[in-house]
Amino acid sequence: MIKVEGLTKRYARNVAVKNISFEVGQGEIVGFLGKNGAGKTTTMRVLTCFLPPTEGKASVAGFDVLDQPLEVKKRIGYLPETPPLYPEMEVSSYLAFVSRLKGIPSAEILKRVDEVCDRTGIAGVKHTIMSKLSKGYRQRVGIAQAIIHNPPVLILDEPTSGLDPQQQREARQLIASLSGDHTIILSTHILSEVEQSCSKVIIINNGEIVVSDSVANLHSRRRATELVSIEISGASPQAVKQRLEQVPGVARVVSRDSRDGTPAFEVESMENYLVRPDLARAVVQAGWNLTEMRVVGESLEEIFLELTKSEEAAPIAAAAVAAEVKEGAVTTQ
């Protein structure tokens, strides 16, 4: 649905995006991560035809962003970090106005406005002037204008920025409900949001993609060893620890606190060992109750910080932002 090949964007002698390539399949929700100035918003602006690429290609639904920008725009719904709202307009009037801009036939506008209001949870405020809406409702209106023409692709730049925890949760649920019908690229600084909403992660640093993988693979592939959290009842902690240490492939067993006092441990395997089946078998053979067993991976935050710790990113990013401002294209990454 989205294909990027060797995409580069330069501002004078500064390079904001360097020869990046990635693909997003139909119906996927992809988290697009990076530090401030890493190149996220520049990439999104190229995909939405706000900025032309310096080199390389990008296509959306089979249409090239440089050669066929009008066809691309017909198939994209875009929510910038600050929703493009007119505070003096009522919600329904604004959405009807956007519908006309996006070429929806006049006879279908009222029906389409009602449909997106219901889907985004703003039906109760559709006759409210937008300056009186909370930040959460303004974000919902922003998503409504992005989907009003039912595009196959949604590009959302920081859709939960500035929302309180309850509003963030509601926004995540709304975005998740759009998956399948829409292919979504979601730029965010909230890493837990990516873990809960996205099937794939693309991390960009200093204008270059450093990883592109599923969330599950990203967690697991960072370790050559396996780290397993395990809780067992029906035995003393000392007896359990000794038995687990005897399991083949176990390198280390560490006791940890549990919420209800059940003996709990973290078991680290030797390199390239899969120890979970043998751990479960050892517990069952000992006659104990296995109440929990799960793989513990590095947090997405730890992975992100490790992959984006370049010291060169800040000055290059600052120069790129300055160049964008000079060109009149203000970025908010």
Secondary structure, 3 states (H helix, E strand, C coil): CEEEEEEEEEECCEEEEEEEEEEECCCCEEEEECCCCCCHHHHHHHHCCCCCCCEEEEEECCEECCCCHHHHHHCEEEECCCCCCCCCCEHHHHHHHHHHHCCCCHHHHHHHHHHHHHHHCCHHHCCCEHHHCCHHHHHHHHHHHHHCCCCCEEEEECCCCCCCHHHHHHHHHHHHHHECCEEEEEECCCHHHHHHHCCEEEEEECCEEEEEEEHHHHHHHCCCCCEEEEEEECCCHHHHHHHHHCCCCEEEEEEECCCCCCCEEEEEECCCCCCHHHHHHHHHHCCCEEEEEEECCCCHHHHHHHHCCCCCHHHHHHHHHHHHHHHCCCCCC
